[in-house]
């Protein structure tokens, strides 16, 4: 994975443009369809509480199979043996090759294989894809980071790598980086993340960031023009007496008088004492009687206990809830380092060392080793091993939000009476110095900076603030809107449209988010794409058009991503896979599979979202499962307006509702082209 470490903290103002990914900064911590609206709304007042939704159990076949590391390794071996055949099946170009990154299998045998891509031997950044294969071997679908064809006129760079490195170092210095230098020579890549494949140089700048966090700034430079294309930060941010979780049992090894803080039951996870250093591993914690720490910062073992406990609870959560053994699913444990630097108010995950690092906070008095912080940071590693969400823009907000979501999930999973589960982030470490948490999931704007709702400029916020949209969505999906008390904490969550949502229960919400992350999101997923991914996950787990599926869609609308569906007892089915519409070419079709008995309604609603520079070129039909076509829109050479974003009503009462319905779109005149962004049926 190109990006490695992340963190849960809010970055300092100097690093606003590129998030550090670290847990917290000096004054703050861990810091489907068409987007509706253009501005962030004020928090609606008086939002009525929603009735709790039905907590329907997910379909067992769609849940992840619990693979042992050896079983996962065998799936990867099998996938590696067929990459050439898979590339041909996907109609990739002769210069393109696939590289297996990860494989997941559902209980019903469906396999989800995630690939990186190369072109003429060069890594393709933004070329990742997931192939979904049924138990019998038939391809059910493909999720791609980019649908653009990969074709370069040349792979010879016009810009020297030294020039690219100089630009990268300059970019890092402008962000306040210290001891700045390129970690290694720039590597030649194909940049495809923005939909326009081009030859580029990727430079990784090392040294330190302005707050002492290690620096892994990735800078992408156009190898033809020398222009900077993109940049992102790669550092994302026995018996033990812990500081935050009380007396706990931790995994250790050895025998008196030489016990070590090595958890042999969880991939040999080790916990080290950096003793205020900032490099290497320091020394492995050892003890004579296997009783560690005293619950205070006077004993350096105390922070080690919290770190080891957080690591084991995170390991157990992913294994027991999602069937994932270890961060990479390979049974290998990470390691933790505590007492980093002096007065370092942060924590971070670094995928490069596959390790978790914690500072001791202001005045070295509040180590950042709380349970939700540990779960947050190590979940950056899970994201890196699966979707690989780029740590910038909306995908960066989703990356941070994912770590907040699973850090919270780990806290609830541990069920520790000294640190009960809540929807507050970093409430134990008192990063603000006034007893308030770093972030609030029920109403993110309570921290003074985070976004409650999506807006067109949310991607310009620091990722620790744009994550608010994901956090708010997860809280609402778990608990519903309105006022309530959970584990002694009062929440009152509003919605963008002032309409209530009921929630589906936290356990189900976790399953939806993990399946979406690991099987349907990719490096460039934005909030609209996250809606699509979670709806697909909900369709797999609960059935497309089910009450739970519709609640997922309506909860996204509650944070201003897409529109409401299914109100009034309706069932909604959607396909948000983008399909290019060829200019004056053959018709394209997009299918929706409807699992529903009886006849279709006389008022079947067909909602279409097409981006096109001259909509008069388009002919649009709805095709019923039996092949009957209903004309929704004729071509009109005089209609020069752009785009088709409309809902049509069709009397389909003579047709069976169940089966595969298709939207058929054809561009009949030359000169303009467009894209079908998605469509839906409302019964």
VMD Tcl script that draws the C-alpha trace (Angstrom):
set ca {
  {0.00 0.00 0.00}
  {1.40 3.36 -0.96}
  {0.02 5.23 2.00}
  {1.19 3.77 5.23}
  {0.63 5.49 8.56}
  {-2.29 7.58 9.79}
  {-3.52 9.09 12.99}
  {-6.63 10.24 14.77}
  {-5.70 13.77 15.60}
  {-6.61 17.11 14.35}
  {-3.65 18.67 12.53}
  {-2.16 22.01 13.36}
  {-3.16 24.99 11.18}
  {0.14 24.89 9.27}
  {-0.71 21.43 7.95}
  {-4.23 22.24 6.89}
  {-3.69 21.41 3.23}
  {-2.28 17.94 3.84}
  {-3.37 15.97 6.90}
  {-0.76 14.22 8.97}
  {-2.92 11.25 9.68}
  {-1.65 11.27 13.22}
  {-3.98 10.77 16.13}
  {-4.13 14.32 17.34}
  {-2.44 17.59 16.91}
  {-1.32 19.92 19.61}
  {-4.81 21.19 20.34}
  {-6.98 18.51 18.84}
  {-7.17 14.75 18.26}
  {-7.88 11.99 15.80}
  {-8.63 15.48 15.30}
  {-24.96 6.53 -3.82}
  {-25.75 8.83 -6.33}
  {-26.04 12.54 -6.87}
  {-24.94 14.90 -4.14}
  {-27.86 17.02 -3.03}
  {-27.26 20.65 -2.14}
  {-24.23 22.85 -2.36}
  {-23.71 24.29 1.09}
  {-23.41 22.97 4.60}
  {-26.64 23.58 6.46}
  {-26.90 24.85 9.99}
  {-27.80 22.13 12.44}
  {-31.58 21.74 12.35}
  {-33.24 22.30 15.67}
  {-36.09 20.34 17.14}
  {-35.49 17.24 15.03}
  {-37.97 14.64 16.22}
  {-36.62 11.40 17.56}
  {-37.01 8.52 15.14}
  {-38.64 5.28 16.08}
  {-36.01 2.55 16.42}
  {-35.71 0.58 13.22}
  {-36.09 -3.19 12.98}
  {-32.79 -4.85 13.85}
  {-33.03 -7.50 11.17}
  {-30.27 -10.10 11.12}
  {-28.16 -9.94 7.96}
  {-28.23 -12.77 5.42}
  {-25.74 -15.32 6.71}
  {-24.34 -16.05 3.25}
  {-23.23 -12.46 2.73}
  {-21.25 -12.28 5.97}
  {-17.48 -12.74 5.71}
  {-16.19 -16.27 6.08}
  {-13.71 -16.62 8.93}
  {-10.58 -17.50 6.99}
  {-7.43 -18.74 8.66}
  {-4.20 -17.09 7.48}
  {-3.34 -20.25 5.53}
  {-6.76 -20.32 3.82}
  {-6.38 -16.68 2.84}
  {-2.87 -17.33 1.55}
  {-4.20 -20.17 -0.62}
  {-6.89 -17.88 -2.10}
  {-4.22 -15.31 -2.90}
  {-2.04 -18.02 -4.49}
  {-4.96 -19.17 -6.65}
  {-5.74 -15.60 -7.69}
  {-2.09 -14.92 -8.56}
  {-2.09 -17.98 -10.80}
  {-4.94 -16.60 -12.91}
  {-4.14 -12.87 -13.16}
  {-3.48 -13.06 -16.91}
  {-6.78 -14.81 -17.58}
  {-8.62 -12.34 -15.35}
  {-7.05 -9.40 -17.21}
  {-8.26 -10.85 -20.52}
  {-11.72 -11.45 -19.09}
  {-11.86 -7.79 -18.02}
  {-10.68 -6.71 -21.49}
  {-7.61 -4.94 -20.14}
  {-5.00 -3.75 -22.61}
  {-1.97 -5.77 -23.65}
  {0.34 -3.61 -21.52}
  {-1.79 -3.97 -18.38}
  {-1.20 -6.60 -15.71}
  {-2.94 -7.34 -12.43}
  {-1.26 -7.78 -9.03}
  {-3.28 -9.42 -6.24}
  {-3.51 -7.27 -3.12}
  {-6.17 -8.97 -0.98}
  {-8.85 -11.66 -1.16}
  {-12.01 -11.98 0.91}
  {-14.61 -14.72 0.81}
  {-18.22 -14.61 1.98}
  {-19.91 -17.50 3.74}
  {-21.83 -18.38 0.54}
  {-18.57 -18.78 -1.40}
  {-18.59 -15.42 -3.17}
  {-15.00 -14.22 -3.51}
  {-13.87 -10.59 -3.66}
  {-10.36 -10.25 -5.09}
  {-8.69 -6.84 -4.90}
  {-6.03 -6.08 -7.50}
  {-3.52 -3.34 -8.11}
  {-2.63 -2.73 -11.75}
  {0.53 -2.10 -13.75}
  {0.97 -0.59 -17.20}
  {4.11 -1.41 -19.18}
  {5.58 -2.55 -15.88}
  {4.82 0.73 -14.08}
  {2.52 0.89 -11.01}
  {-0.85 2.47 -11.80}
  {-1.92 4.75 -8.94}
  {-5.70 4.80 -8.93}
  {-5.92 1.66 -11.06}
  {-7.09 -0.68 -8.31}
  {-10.16 -2.83 -8.82}
  {-12.15 -5.58 -7.10}
  {-13.52 -8.58 -8.96}
  {-16.57 -10.23 -7.36}
  {-16.86 -13.92 -8.27}
  {-19.65 -16.36 -7.43}
  {-18.87 -19.74 -5.86}
  {-19.05 -21.45 -9.24}
  {-16.52 -19.08 -10.78}
  {-18.83 -16.73 -12.68}
  {-17.93 -13.02 -12.41}
  {-20.76 -11.19 -10.66}
  {-19.30 -7.70 -11.09}
  {-16.27 -5.46 -10.90}
  {-15.64 -2.38 -8.77}
  {-13.05 -0.07 -10.36}
  {-11.29 3.02 -9.05}
  {-11.25 4.42 -12.59}
  {-13.14 3.38 -15.70}
  {-10.85 5.25 -18.08}
  {-8.94 3.20 -20.64}
  {-5.22 3.06 -19.89}
  {-3.21 4.24 -22.88}
  {-0.10 6.42 -22.88}
  {1.65 7.76 -25.95}
  {5.01 7.10 -24.29}
  {6.52 5.96 -21.00}
  {9.60 8.13 -21.49}
  {9.68 11.01 -19.01}
  {10.48 14.53 -20.21}
  {11.01 15.77 -16.63}
  {14.08 14.47 -14.80}
  {13.53 12.62 -11.52}
  {15.81 15.10 -9.73}
  {13.51 17.95 -10.75}
  {10.49 16.02 -9.45}
  {12.28 15.35 -6.15}
  {13.14 19.05 -5.76}
  {9.47 19.99 -6.21}
  {8.43 17.41 -3.64}
  {10.92 18.63 -1.05}
  {9.75 22.21 -1.65}
  {6.14 21.11 -1.10}
  {7.07 19.45 2.19}
  {8.97 22.51 3.40}
  {5.97 24.71 2.65}
  {3.98 22.56 5.10}
  {6.53 23.13 7.87}
  {8.39 19.85 7.50}
  {11.78 19.67 9.24}
  {14.92 17.76 8.27}
  {13.35 17.36 4.84}
  {14.78 15.13 2.11}
  {13.50 12.63 -0.42}
  {13.41 9.20 1.24}
  {14.48 7.54 -1.98}
  {14.74 8.28 -5.69}
  {11.36 9.11 -7.30}
  {9.66 6.16 -8.94}
  {7.99 6.37 -12.33}
  {4.27 5.62 -12.20}
  {1.05 6.00 -14.15}
  {-1.29 8.40 -12.37}
  {-4.93 7.48 -13.07}
  {-6.72 8.53 -9.91}
  {-8.32 11.62 -11.47}
  {-9.63 9.75 -14.52}
  {-6.94 11.00 -16.94}
  {-4.05 8.51 -17.07}
  {-0.64 10.16 -17.43}
  {2.99 9.42 -16.79}
  {4.21 10.77 -13.45}
  {6.91 10.65 -10.80}
  {6.05 9.69 -7.21}
  {8.42 11.12 -4.60}
  {8.23 10.25 -0.90}
  {9.64 12.94 1.38}
  {10.95 11.89 4.79}
  {12.15 13.76 7.85}
  {9.70 15.16 10.38}
  {6.51 17.16 10.16}
  {6.15 20.42 12.05}
  {4.93 18.75 15.27}
  {7.56 16.01 15.34}
  {5.45 13.35 13.61}
  {7.44 11.33 11.06}
  {6.94 12.58 7.52}
  {5.89 10.40 4.57}
  {4.63 13.02 2.14}
  {3.86 11.47 -1.25}
  {4.08 14.02 -4.07}
  {2.94 13.13 -7.60}
  {4.57 15.18 -10.38}
  {3.58 15.09 -14.06}
  {6.55 13.51 -15.86}
  {5.77 15.45 -19.04}
  {5.03 18.97 -17.80}
  {6.59 19.00 -14.32}
  {3.31 20.17 -12.75}
  {2.44 18.89 -9.29}
  {-0.65 16.71 -9.68}
  {-1.42 15.52 -6.17}
  {0.03 14.98 -2.72}
  {-0.99 13.10 0.39}
  {0.50 12.26 3.76}
  {1.42 8.64 4.38}
  {1.57 8.87 8.19}
  {-2.03 8.49 9.28}
  {-2.14 9.39 12.07}
  {-0.18 -10.92 31.89}
  {-2.03 -8.62 34.41}
  {-1.79 -4.98 33.66}
  {-2.75 -1.87 35.59}
  {-3.73 0.53 32.83}
  {-4.31 4.26 33.02}
  {-7.60 4.30 31.12}
  {-9.11 0.80 31.27}
  {-8.47 -0.29 34.85}
  {-6.98 -3.68 35.68}
  {-6.86 -5.81 32.53}
  {-5.41 -9.07 31.31}
  {-2.87 -8.75 28.51}
  {-1.03 -11.33 26.46}
  {2.58 -11.78 27.58}
  {5.21 -14.51 27.23}
  {8.24 -15.90 29.04}
  {8.63 -16.96 32.65}
  {9.87 -15.44 35.90}
  {11.99 -13.41 36.11}
  {11.96 -12.70 32.34}
  {8.44 -11.96 31.13}
  {8.09 -9.86 27.99}
  {5.16 -7.86 26.61}
  {4.81 -10.22 23.63}
  {1.35 -11.53 22.78}
  {1.96 -14.92 21.18}
  {-1.80 -15.51 20.74}
  {-2.20 -12.46 18.50}
  {0.49 -12.70 15.87}
  {3.36 -12.04 18.33}
  {2.36 -8.43 18.87}
  {5.13 -6.71 20.85}
  {5.03 -3.49 22.88}
  {8.20 -1.38 23.10}
  {9.36 1.54 25.23}
  {10.94 4.30 23.12}
  {11.89 6.15 26.31}
  {11.28 9.50 24.57}
  {13.23 8.60 21.46}
  {11.78 9.12 17.98}
  {13.24 6.27 15.92}
  {13.83 2.54 16.07}
  {11.96 0.30 18.48}
  {13.59 1.18 21.79}
  {13.43 -1.69 24.26}
  {10.85 -4.45 24.60}
  {8.97 -4.17 27.91}
  {10.10 -6.83 30.39}
  {8.99 -7.68 33.92}
  {9.91 -10.15 36.66}
  {6.46 -11.11 38.02}
  {4.11 -10.55 35.01}
  {2.25 -7.76 36.79}
  {2.67 -4.61 34.73}
  {2.28 -0.92 35.51}
  {0.53 0.79 38.39}
  {-2.15 2.84 36.61}
  {-0.11 6.05 36.71}
  {2.37 7.77 34.44}
  {5.04 7.38 37.14}
  {5.52 3.83 35.91}
  {6.49 3.67 32.21}
  {4.88 0.23 31.94}
  {1.42 1.76 32.40}
  {1.30 3.24 28.90}
  {2.58 -0.09 27.58}
  {-0.33 -1.87 29.26}
  {-2.87 0.45 27.62}
  {-1.19 0.02 24.22}
  {-1.02 -3.77 24.50}
  {-4.63 -3.95 25.71}
  {-5.81 -1.75 22.83}
  {-3.95 -3.92 20.33}
  {-5.44 -7.15 21.65}
  {-9.00 -5.80 21.74}
  {-8.63 -4.49 18.17}
  {-7.26 -7.86 17.01}
  {-10.11 -9.71 18.74}
  {-12.74 -7.34 17.35}
  {-11.71 -7.80 13.73}
  {-11.30 -11.56 14.11}
  {-14.50 -12.30 16.02}
  {-16.80 -9.77 14.34}
  {-15.49 -9.62 10.77}
  {-13.50 -12.85 10.45}
  {-10.23 -10.98 9.78}
  {-7.17 -12.43 11.53}
  {-4.80 -9.51 11.93}
  {-4.69 -6.14 10.25}
  {-3.74 -7.62 6.89}
  {-5.73 -10.80 7.44}
  {-2.51 -12.81 7.36}
  {-2.22 -13.64 11.07}
  {0.80 -11.37 11.53}
  {0.74 -9.00 14.49}
  {1.83 -5.38 14.34}
  {3.89 -3.85 17.14}
  {3.36 -0.84 19.39}
  {5.77 1.85 20.59}
  {5.01 4.11 23.57}
  {6.74 7.17 25.07}
  {7.53 8.69 21.67}
  {9.32 12.05 21.85}
  {8.82 14.64 24.59}
  {5.43 16.19 25.18}
  {4.26 14.72 21.85}
  {0.49 15.20 21.66}
  {-0.34 12.62 19.04}
  {-0.34 8.99 18.00}
  {0.04 7.50 14.54}
  {-0.06 4.33 12.50}
  {2.80 3.74 10.04}
  {2.18 1.06 7.44}
  {5.87 1.18 6.53}
  {6.94 -0.32 9.87}
  {3.51 -1.93 10.41}
  {3.49 -0.34 13.82}
  {1.53 1.88 16.16}
  {3.21 4.77 17.99}
  {1.95 6.84 20.96}
  {3.12 10.11 22.42}
  {2.71 11.01 26.09}
  {0.63 14.17 25.60}
  {1.11 17.61 27.07}
  {3.76 17.61 29.79}
  {4.09 13.84 29.28}
  {1.07 13.39 31.55}
  {-1.72 12.02 29.29}
  {-0.40 9.26 26.99}
  {-2.54 8.86 23.91}
  {-3.05 5.16 24.57}
  {-6.82 5.12 25.20}
  {-8.80 2.20 23.79}
  {-10.63 4.08 21.01}
  {-7.36 5.73 19.97}
  {-5.69 2.32 19.60}
  {-8.63 0.98 17.61}
  {-8.63 4.13 15.47}
  {-4.95 3.97 14.61}
  {-4.75 0.28 13.83}
  {-7.87 0.56 11.68}
  {-5.83 2.82 9.40}
  {-3.82 -0.32 8.73}
  {-6.99 -2.25 7.84}
  {-8.00 0.54 5.44}
  {-4.54 0.50 3.86}
  {-4.77 -3.27 3.36}
  {-8.26 -3.09 1.80}
  {-9.71 -0.03 0.06}
  {-6.53 2.02 0.44}
  {-8.47 5.29 0.67}
  {-6.17 8.15 -0.36}
  {-5.45 10.45 2.58}
  {-6.65 13.63 0.91}
  {-9.97 15.18 -0.14}
  {-13.20 13.27 0.47}
  {-11.45 9.89 0.39}
  {-9.20 11.18 3.18}
  {-12.25 12.13 5.24}
  {-13.64 8.63 4.69}
  {-10.27 7.19 5.75}
  {-10.33 9.13 9.02}
  {-14.04 8.46 9.51}
  {-13.46 4.73 9.05}
  {-10.88 4.78 11.84}
  {-13.25 6.71 14.12}
  {-16.02 4.22 13.30}
  {-13.96 1.15 14.10}
  {-12.21 2.77 17.06}
  {-15.70 3.28 18.47}
  {-16.67 -0.28 17.54}
  {-13.61 -1.66 19.38}
  {-14.55 0.35 22.48}
  {-18.08 -1.07 22.48}
  {-16.73 -4.57 21.76}
  {-14.31 -4.49 24.72}
  {-17.22 -3.66 27.06}
  {-14.78 -2.42 29.69}
  {-16.52 -0.87 32.73}
  {-13.70 1.66 33.12}
  {-14.16 2.83 29.52}
  {-17.70 1.94 28.36}
  {-18.61 2.26 24.71}
  {-19.68 5.69 23.48}
  {-19.83 7.80 20.34}
  {-17.17 10.23 21.56}
  {-13.63 10.15 20.16}
  {-10.66 10.56 22.50}
  {-12.75 11.36 25.56}
  {-10.24 9.73 27.92}
  {-7.07 11.55 26.91}
  {-8.36 15.11 27.54}
  {-6.55 16.54 24.54}
  {-8.35 19.88 24.91}
  {-7.45 20.23 28.58}
  {-11.05 20.87 29.63}
  {-12.45 17.35 29.84}
  {-14.14 17.46 26.42}
  {-13.60 14.78 23.76}
  {-11.79 15.39 20.52}
  {-14.76 14.57 18.29}
  {-18.49 13.90 18.56}
  {-20.16 11.43 16.22}
  {-23.78 12.42 16.93}
  {-23.17 16.06 15.97}
  {-19.60 16.51 14.71}
  {-19.78 20.30 14.56}
  {-19.76 20.40 18.37}
  {-15.95 20.29 18.15}
  {-16.04 23.67 16.39}
  {-14.59 22.52 13.05}
  {-16.03 19.23 11.79}
  {-18.76 18.98 9.17}
  {-22.17 17.58 10.12}
  {-23.28 17.27 6.49}
  {-21.85 16.91 3.01}
  {-21.33 20.04 0.92}
  {-19.45 20.71 -2.30}
  {-16.47 22.08 -0.40}
  {-16.21 19.36 2.27}
  {-13.29 17.81 0.38}
  {-11.31 21.01 0.92}
  {-11.42 20.59 4.70}
  {-8.69 18.83 6.62}
  {-9.49 15.13 6.67}
  {-10.02 15.17 10.45}
  {-12.90 17.61 9.88}
  {-14.38 16.22 6.64}
  {-14.59 12.88 8.46}
  {-17.55 14.35 10.34}
  {-19.91 13.39 7.50}
  {-18.95 9.70 7.82}
  {-19.05 9.83 11.62}
  {-22.50 11.43 11.64}
  {-23.78 8.90 9.10}
  {-22.52 5.99 11.22}
  {-24.05 7.34 14.42}
  {-27.43 7.91 12.74}
  {-27.33 4.51 11.05}
  {-26.54 2.86 14.39}
  {-28.82 4.74 16.77}
  {-31.18 6.93 14.75}
  {-31.83 10.64 15.13}
  {-33.13 12.63 18.07}
  {-32.39 12.70 21.78}
  {-31.32 9.59 23.72}
  {-28.99 8.40 26.45}
  {-26.55 5.53 25.90}
  {-24.18 4.25 28.60}
  {-24.66 7.45 30.56}
  {-23.92 9.83 27.66}
  {-26.62 12.12 26.26}
  {-26.90 12.46 22.48}
  {-29.18 14.56 20.31}
  {-28.45 13.96 16.64}
  {-30.02 16.23 13.99}
  {-30.57 15.56 10.28}
  {-29.97 17.78 7.25}
  {-33.60 17.68 6.13}
  {-35.15 17.76 9.63}
  {-36.71 14.34 8.98}
  {-36.06 11.46 11.39}
  {-34.17 8.26 10.62}
  {-34.63 5.13 12.77}
  {-31.22 3.44 12.70}
  {-30.51 -0.26 12.15}
  {-28.47 -0.98 15.28}
  {-24.74 -0.54 15.75}
  {-23.90 -4.20 15.10}
  {-25.59 -4.12 11.69}
  {-24.10 -0.71 10.89}
  {-20.60 -2.07 11.57}
  {-21.19 -5.01 9.22}
  {-22.44 -2.71 6.45}
  {-19.45 -0.37 6.77}
  {-16.84 -3.15 6.91}
  {-18.28 -4.96 3.89}
  {-18.43 -1.69 1.95}
  {-14.84 -0.82 2.90}
  {-13.31 -4.21 2.18}
  {-15.27 -5.18 -0.93}
  {-16.67 -2.09 -2.67}
  {-14.62 1.03 -1.84}
  {-11.36 1.92 -3.56}
  {-8.57 4.45 -3.27}
  {-10.58 7.33 -4.77}
  {-14.01 6.72 -3.22}
  {-15.79 9.96 -2.31}
  {-18.97 10.39 -0.26}
  {-21.25 9.67 -3.21}
  {-19.19 6.53 -3.83}
  {-19.43 5.58 -0.16}
  {-23.20 5.76 -0.44}
  {-23.05 3.43 -3.43}
  {-20.69 1.05 -1.62}
  {-22.76 0.86 1.57}
  {-25.97 0.37 -0.40}
  {-24.38 -2.53 -2.25}
  {-23.22 -3.95 1.08}
  {-26.74 -3.51 2.49}
  {-28.21 -5.21 -0.58}
  {-25.89 -8.19 -0.06}
  {-26.60 -8.41 3.67}
  {-30.29 -7.52 3.90}
  {-31.69 -7.54 0.36}
  {-32.00 -4.73 -2.15}
  {-35.15 -2.71 -1.51}
  {-35.49 -4.08 2.04}
  {-36.37 -1.80 4.95}
  {-32.74 -1.90 6.10}
  {-31.47 -1.06 2.61}
  {-33.81 1.92 2.44}
  {-32.74 3.08 5.90}
  {-29.12 3.13 4.71}
  {-30.13 5.30 1.74}
  {-32.24 7.61 3.90}
  {-29.46 7.96 6.47}
  {-27.13 9.20 3.73}
  {-29.84 11.73 2.80}
  {-29.89 12.75 6.46}
  {-26.24 13.90 6.06}
  {-26.98 15.47 2.64}
  {-25.61 12.71 0.41}
  {-28.24 11.71 -2.15}
  {-31.99 11.79 -1.67}
  {-34.50 9.96 0.50}
  {-36.11 6.78 -0.75}
  {-38.67 4.31 0.45}
  {-40.76 6.66 2.58}
  {-44.40 5.67 2.81}
  {-43.73 1.95 2.43}
  {-42.12 2.17 -1.03}
  {-39.27 -0.13 -2.03}
  {-36.36 1.36 -3.93}
  {-33.83 -0.47 -6.10}
  {-30.81 1.33 -7.58}
  {-27.76 0.87 -9.74}
  {-25.12 3.58 -9.27}
  {-22.42 2.07 -11.47}
  {-21.29 4.72 -13.96}
  {-21.48 3.79 -17.65}
  {-19.99 5.91 -20.44}
  {-22.46 6.80 -23.23}
  {-20.63 6.66 -26.59}
  {-21.10 9.59 -28.93}
  {-23.49 8.57 -31.75}
  {-22.80 4.96 -30.84}
  {-24.54 1.81 -29.72}
  {-27.02 1.90 -26.87}
  {-25.78 1.14 -23.37}
  {-27.81 -0.67 -20.73}
  {-27.71 -0.71 -16.94}
  {-29.51 -3.53 -15.06}
  {-31.37 -3.62 -11.77}
  {-32.41 -6.96 -10.29}
  {-35.75 -6.74 -8.46}
  {-36.69 -9.42 -5.92}
  {-40.40 -8.76 -5.51}
  {-43.59 -10.74 -6.04}
  {-46.75 -9.60 -7.78}
  {-47.21 -7.02 -10.48}
  {-45.33 -3.78 -10.97}
  {-47.32 -0.65 -10.03}
  {-49.20 1.65 -12.37}
  {-47.06 4.49 -11.02}
  {-43.61 2.91 -11.25}
  {-41.10 5.71 -10.78}
  {-37.86 5.71 -12.79}
  {-35.25 8.20 -11.59}
  {-32.42 8.89 -14.04}
  {-29.13 10.71 -13.46}
  {-27.17 11.39 -16.66}
  {-24.40 13.91 -17.25}
  {-24.38 14.95 -20.92}
  {-23.34 18.11 -22.72}
  {-26.39 18.08 -25.09}
  {-29.30 16.07 -23.73}
  {-31.32 16.44 -26.93}
  {-29.09 13.68 -28.35}
  {-30.45 11.08 -25.97}
  {-33.12 8.40 -26.30}
  {-33.95 6.71 -22.99}
  {-36.03 3.55 -22.47}
  {-37.02 1.43 -19.51}
  {-36.92 -2.25 -20.48}
  {-39.06 -4.68 -18.44}
  {-37.86 -8.20 -17.58}
  {-39.90 -9.63 -20.48}
  {-38.28 -7.25 -22.97}
  {-41.10 -4.71 -23.23}
  {-39.67 -1.20 -23.68}
  {-41.22 1.95 -22.23}
  {-40.01 5.16 -23.86}
  {-39.01 7.68 -21.19}
  {-37.42 10.32 -23.41}
  {-37.14 10.93 -27.15}
  {-34.28 12.72 -28.86}
  {-34.81 16.38 -29.71}
  {-32.16 18.14 -31.79}
  {-33.38 21.50 -30.50}
  {-32.94 20.65 -26.83}
  {-29.45 22.02 -26.17}
  {-29.56 21.92 -22.37}
  {-27.14 19.74 -20.46}
  {-27.81 16.64 -18.35}
  {-30.87 14.51 -17.60}
  {-31.76 14.45 -13.94}
  {-35.42 13.50 -13.84}
  {-38.02 11.08 -12.49}
  {-40.42 9.47 -14.96}
  {-43.63 7.59 -14.13}
  {-44.51 4.41 -16.02}
  {-47.69 2.33 -15.95}
  {-46.12 -1.12 -15.72}
  {-49.05 -2.79 -13.98}
  {-49.29 -5.47 -16.69}
  {-45.79 -6.71 -15.94}
  {-44.37 -8.89 -13.17}
  {-42.32 -6.85 -10.72}
  {-39.63 -9.48 -10.19}
  {-36.73 -9.91 -12.56}
  {-34.07 -7.79 -14.22}
  {-35.14 -4.34 -15.38}
  {-32.83 -2.32 -17.59}
  {-32.33 1.31 -18.44}
  {-31.32 1.70 -22.09}
  {-29.67 4.91 -23.27}
  {-28.52 5.79 -26.78}
  {-26.84 8.93 -28.11}
  {-28.21 9.34 -31.65}
  {-26.33 12.46 -32.83}
  {-22.59 13.09 -33.15}
  {-20.69 15.81 -31.34}
  {-21.38 15.27 -27.64}
  {-20.97 12.50 -25.09}
  {-21.90 11.79 -21.51}
  {-22.20 9.34 -18.63}
  {-25.03 7.46 -16.99}
  {-24.25 8.11 -13.32}
  {-27.00 5.89 -11.96}
  {-30.74 5.22 -11.86}
  {-33.35 3.77 -9.55}
  {-36.79 2.19 -9.52}
  {-39.35 3.04 -6.84}
  {-42.22 0.55 -6.46}
}
mol new
graphics top color blue
foreach p $ca { graphics top sphere $p radius 0.5 }
foreach p [lrange $ca 0 end-1] q [lrange $ca 1 end] { graphics top cylinder $p $q radius 0.2 }
display resetview
